[in-house]
Amino acid sequence: MEKTTLQHLESTARALLRHYALGIGALLAVIYLGSGFYKISESEIGVVQRFGKVIDGSVGPGAHYRIPWPVDRVTKVPVRTTHTLEITDLSLKQSPAAARPQATQPLSAYCITGDNNIVFIDFLIRYNIVEPVKYLFILNSGEDYLRHIASAAAVQSLATKTVDDILTVGKKSVEVYLKEEIQKRLDLHDTGLGVGAIEIGDVSPHRGVRTFFERVINAQIQQREVVNNAESYANENLPRAKGEASRILEEAEAYKFDVVSRAEGDADRFKKQYDEYRKAKTVTRQRLYLDFIQRKFPELKKIILVDNSGRQRVLNLRMLSN
């Protein structure tokens, strides 16, 4: 009887163990299968690999499922995040640790300009990951490669410019050249990176000659200010002078027209008077004389004429004019 009871208990225990094992197995299976769910944020793109091979390189934001590890693997790439890389050392053999800002400028941070001067330069590269698959699998370290080609492009760019140009007005052109040249080299090697902007922080000559260069730069700045002020004055006063000249020309033309018109009128009037004079010289002379007297003495009413014999003759101007 006791033996039968013991066997029954053992059988019950084994059944319970089987049930517990199945339950635990089912729970582990659920947990394992549930681990296949993943989420991609708005700033990311997911890259899915199955046994190491990329099966989807552009999984968009949202919830997704993949076969759990070790079958599938998901790498989230922050494609909408702008990354910043600071270049303070132009050595082509630099390491990321060596490229950190230092209290003093290292010799490898200096470049030779096109006119054989030495300048220090540091700049920022703002870049994005535009092709996640290329970024993850073509290069071992995209940032190290970016640092390398940026240093080479900076050395090449400064070697084509004079030190005066670099320290004054040529800074912007260096930024444009670096952006285009770095992007060209990144595309050439399919890095999947895109350069957004280049920002030059400091460009300065060697410490030993910096004071002299600063004096030259200040003199050039003052020269540009004088030129700009002169151009501003010219731009402000030139239209006014042109307007004044135009007004004087218009007045001269009007005066010319008035003088010519009066001269032509006088000439025409003289011609008519001359024709009348030829027809009746005495009468015309008297009329001209009377007209002259009336213009000179408008208040005069009578004229007394005395001939050689002493006889007087009175002329009534109003009657004559009427």
Sequence and secondary structure as in RCSB ss.txt:
>XXXX:A:sequence
MEKTTLQHLESTARALLRHYALGIGALLAVIYLGSGFYKISESEIGVVQRFGKVIDGSVGPGAHYRIPWPVDRVT
KVPVRTTHTLEITDLSLKQSPAAARPQATQPLSAYCITGDNNIVFIDFLIRYNIVEPVKYLFILNSGEDYLRHIA
SAAAVQSLATKTVDDILTVGKKSVEVYLKEEIQKRLDLHDTGLGVGAIEIGDVSPHRGVRTFFERVINAQIQQRE
VVNNAESYANENLPRAKGEASRILEEAEAYKFDVVSRAEGDADRFKKQYDEYRKAKTVTRQRLYLDFIQRKFPEL
KKIILVDNSGRQRVLNLRMLSN
>XXXX:A:secstr
 HHHHHHHHHHHHHHHHHHHHHHHHHHHHHHHHHTTEEEE TT EEEEEETTEEEEEEE SEEEE  TTTTEEEE
EE TTS EEEEE    TT  TTTTS  SS  GGGEEE TTS EEEEEEEEEEEE  HHHHHHT S HHHHHHHHH
HHHHHHHHTTS HHHHHTTTHHHHHHHHHHHHHHHHHHTT  EEEEEEEEEEEEE GGGHHHHHHHHHHHHHHHH
HHHHHHHHHHHHHHHHHHHHHHHHHHHHHHHHHHHHHHHHHHHHHHHHHHHHHH HHHHHHHHHHHHHHHH TT 
 EEEEE TT  EEEEEHHHHH 
